[in-house]
Amino acid sequence: MDTATAEDDGVRTEIAYFSRDGRYNVEKPYTTSFPVDGIRDPEAKVDNHRFELHLTRVHNARNTFEPVLGVHGFQFLSWTTGLARADFNSSDTIVTHYYAELATLIRSNFPKYRRVAFFDHAVRLPPYRSCFL
């Protein structure tokens, strides 16, 4: 695939989307959280997902448009955390301090929502840490 610089017209890549397979009219997409090897049914599968690859041009969204949550499904917010980089190695610190900071940020920017809930996070350790240095 192509590579691109900040000055050009994005990066061409293929993105996998759920197919519009007719099976989903009678069977919802699913993924199991357990192995299916021991199930007697030879048709048993871990999932029933079917994907289609679509050639897409991906653009850098920074400074190009202002997405709005109610229109685009996401929104950019500028904010600086009070936590140090090392604090993000601790799930306890993330849950007790970072979640509280994020809840305050979300409430101040989206006051019509009454409840903010966090359901998960992942602490990425080496070799992934180098991506954030």
WOWO-V766728 format. One record per pair of residues at least 6 apart in sequence whose ideal C-beta (glycine too) atoms are under 8 Angstrom apart, sorted by the first residue. I is the first residue (numbers start at 0). GAP is how many residues later the second one is. If there is no record, write none. Layout:
[[I GAP] [I GAP]]
This chain:
[[0 10] [0 11] [0 12] [0 13] [1 9] [1 10] [1 11] [2 8] [3 6] [3 7] [5 54] [8 48] [8 50] [9 47] [9 48] [9 49] [9 50] [10 46] [10 47] [11 43] [11 44] [11 45] [11 46] [12 42] [12 43] [12 44] [12 45] [13 39] [13 40] [13 41] [13 42] [14 38] [14 39] [14 41] [14 43] [15 35] [15 36] [15 37] [15 38] [16 34] [16 35] [16 37] [17 6] [17 11] [17 31] [17 32] [17 33] [17 34] [18 31] [18 32] [18 33] [19 32] [20 29] [22 25] [22 27] [26 21] [28 18] [28 19] [28 20] [29 17] [29 18] [30 15] [30 16] [30 18] [31 14] [31 15] [34 11] [35 8] [35 9] [35 10] [60 6] [60 15] [65 10] [66 7] [66 8] [66 9] [67 7] [68 6] [68 41] [74 34] [76 28] [76 32] [78 26] [80 17] [80 20] [81 15] [81 19] [82 10] [82 14] [82 15] [82 18] [84 47] [86 6] [86 7] [86 10] [86 11] [87 6] [87 10] [87 35] [88 34] [88 36] [89 33] [90 30] [90 32] [93 27] [93 29] [94 23] [94 26] [98 19] [101 14] [101 16] [102 13] [102 15] [105 7] [105 10] [106 6] [106 9] [123 7] [123 8]]
